[in-house]
Amino acid sequence: MSTIESSLEAGWKLICAVEDIPVLGSRVVKSTSGDIAIFRNAEDEVFAVHDKCPHKQGPLSQGIVHGRQVTCPLHSWKIELDSGNAVAPDVGCTKSFEVKVEDGKVLLKA
């Protein structure tokens, strides 16, 4: 059994190839709990958070990725991609999701 097959049996969902997410960009996945934005930064790290800023529910997937953060396109709040927490002085949090890359494929646990 491959690593991906065992991950799928453990409740992970195959989303796409890493290359399908633009560097410093995102891809949106529909889920029963709302849209999930999956981001890829310049270091090819992959993150997943609800596609709603905690401030005014702006679409984080349309924001600017820098390092391990995304800046909301509506009011420039910075959100930590690994935790979903707003960067001080702003306060708030959007839900983050487990995501991993195996054999060049992005897997999400949501």
C-alpha positions as a Markdown table, in Angstrom:
| # | Residue | x | y | z |
|---|---|---|---|---|
| 1 | Met | 0.0 | 0.0 | 0.0 |
| 2 | Ser | 1.4 | 3.4 | -0.9 |
| 3 | Thr | 1.7 | 6.3 | 1.5 |
| 4 | Ile | -1.1 | 8.2 | -0.2 |
| 5 | Glu | -3.4 | 5.1 | -0.1 |
| 6 | Ser | -2.9 | 4.7 | 3.6 |
| 7 | Ser | -3.5 | 8.4 | 4.2 |
| 8 | Leu | -6.8 | 8.2 | 2.3 |
| 9 | Glu | -7.8 | 5.3 | 4.4 |
| 10 | Ala | -7.0 | 7.4 | 7.5 |
| 11 | Gly | -9.5 | 10.2 | 6.5 |
| 12 | Trp | -7.3 | 12.5 | 4.4 |
| 13 | Lys | -8.8 | 13.7 | 1.1 |
| 14 | Leu | -6.7 | 14.0 | -2.1 |
| 15 | Ile | -7.1 | 17.6 | -3.4 |
| 16 | Cys | -4.6 | 18.2 | -6.2 |
| 17 | Ala | -0.9 | 18.2 | -7.2 |
| 18 | Val | 1.2 | 20.8 | -5.5 |
| 19 | Glu | 1.9 | 22.3 | -8.9 |
| 20 | Asp | -1.8 | 23.0 | -9.3 |
| 21 | Ile | -1.5 | 25.7 | -6.6 |
| 22 | Pro | 0.4 | 28.8 | -7.8 |
| 23 | Val | 3.4 | 29.8 | -5.9 |
| 24 | Leu | 2.3 | 32.7 | -3.6 |
| 25 | Gly | -1.3 | 31.8 | -4.5 |
| 26 | Ser | -4.2 | 29.6 | -3.5 |
| 27 | Arg | -6.9 | 27.2 | -4.6 |
| 28 | Val | -10.4 | 27.1 | -3.1 |
| 29 | Val | -12.0 | 23.8 | -2.1 |
| 30 | Lys | -15.7 | 23.5 | -1.3 |
| 31 | Ser | -16.7 | 21.7 | 1.9 |
| 32 | Thr | -19.8 | 21.3 | 3.9 |
| 33 | Ser | -18.3 | 23.7 | 6.5 |
| 34 | Gly | -17.6 | 26.4 | 3.9 |
| 35 | Asp | -14.9 | 27.2 | 1.5 |
| 36 | Ile | -11.3 | 26.2 | 2.4 |
| 37 | Ala | -8.4 | 28.2 | 0.9 |
| 38 | Ile | -5.3 | 26.1 | 0.3 |
| 39 | Phe | -2.1 | 28.3 | 0.0 |
| 40 | Arg | 1.4 | 27.6 | -1.3 |
| 41 | Asn | 4.2 | 30.0 | -0.3 |
| 42 | Ala | 7.6 | 30.7 | -1.9 |
| 43 | Glu | 9.2 | 27.8 | 0.1 |
| 44 | Asp | 6.5 | 25.4 | -1.3 |
| 45 | Glu | 4.9 | 25.0 | 2.1 |
| 46 | Val | 1.2 | 24.3 | 1.9 |
| 47 | Phe | -1.4 | 25.6 | 4.4 |
| 48 | Ala | -5.2 | 25.4 | 4.6 |
| 49 | Val | -7.7 | 27.8 | 6.4 |
| 50 | His | -11.3 | 28.8 | 6.1 |
| 51 | Asp | -11.6 | 31.3 | 3.2 |
| 52 | Lys | -13.0 | 34.0 | 5.5 |
| 53 | Cys | -11.0 | 36.7 | 7.3 |
| 54 | Pro | -12.1 | 36.9 | 11.0 |
| 55 | His | -12.6 | 40.7 | 10.6 |
| 56 | Lys | -15.3 | 41.1 | 7.9 |
| 57 | Gln | -15.2 | 37.6 | 6.2 |
| 58 | Gly | -13.1 | 38.8 | 3.3 |
| 59 | Pro | -11.9 | 36.1 | 0.9 |
| 60 | Leu | -8.5 | 35.2 | 2.1 |
| 61 | Ser | -7.9 | 33.2 | -1.1 |
| 62 | Gln | -7.7 | 36.5 | -3.0 |
| 63 | Gly | -5.1 | 38.0 | -0.6 |
| 64 | Ile | -1.4 | 38.4 | -0.9 |
| 65 | Val | 0.8 | 35.6 | 0.4 |
| 66 | His | 4.1 | 36.6 | 2.1 |
| 67 | Gly | 6.1 | 34.2 | 4.1 |
| 68 | Arg | 3.7 | 32.2 | 6.3 |
| 69 | Gln | 1.0 | 34.8 | 6.2 |
| 70 | Val | -1.7 | 36.1 | 3.9 |
| 71 | Thr | -3.0 | 39.7 | 3.9 |
| 72 | Cys | -6.8 | 40.0 | 3.5 |
| 73 | Pro | -7.7 | 41.9 | 0.4 |
| 74 | Leu | -10.5 | 43.9 | 2.1 |
| 75 | His | -8.9 | 45.6 | 5.1 |
| 76 | Ser | -5.2 | 44.4 | 5.1 |
| 77 | Trp | -5.4 | 42.2 | 8.1 |
| 78 | Lys | -2.5 | 39.7 | 8.2 |
| 79 | Ile | -3.4 | 36.1 | 9.0 |
| 80 | Glu | -0.9 | 33.4 | 10.1 |
| 81 | Leu | -1.4 | 30.5 | 7.6 |
| 82 | Asp | -0.4 | 27.8 | 10.0 |
| 83 | Ser | -2.7 | 28.8 | 12.9 |
| 84 | Gly | -5.4 | 31.1 | 11.3 |
| 85 | Asn | -4.6 | 33.7 | 13.9 |
| 86 | Ala | -4.7 | 37.4 | 13.1 |
| 87 | Val | -1.3 | 39.2 | 13.6 |
| 88 | Ala | -1.3 | 41.9 | 16.3 |
| 89 | Pro | -2.6 | 44.5 | 16.8 |
| 90 | Asp | -5.5 | 42.8 | 15.1 |
| 91 | Val | -7.3 | 40.1 | 17.1 |
| 92 | Gly | -9.3 | 37.1 | 15.7 |
| 93 | Cys | -8.9 | 33.7 | 14.2 |
| 94 | Thr | -10.1 | 31.7 | 11.2 |
| 95 | Lys | -10.2 | 27.9 | 11.4 |
| 96 | Ser | -7.1 | 26.2 | 10.1 |
| 97 | Phe | -7.0 | 22.7 | 8.7 |
| 98 | Glu | -4.5 | 19.9 | 8.6 |
| 99 | Val | -2.8 | 19.6 | 5.2 |
| 100 | Lys | 0.2 | 17.7 | 4.0 |
| 101 | Val | 2.1 | 16.9 | 0.8 |
| 102 | Glu | 2.9 | 13.3 | -0.1 |
| 103 | Asp | 4.5 | 12.3 | -3.4 |
| 104 | Gly | 3.8 | 15.8 | -4.8 |
| 105 | Lys | 0.0 | 15.5 | -3.9 |
| 106 | Val | -1.8 | 17.8 | -1.5 |
| 107 | Leu | -3.9 | 16.0 | 1.1 |
| 108 | Leu | -6.5 | 17.7 | 3.3 |
| 109 | Lys | -8.1 | 16.6 | 6.6 |
| 110 | Ala | -11.3 | 18.6 | 6.9 |
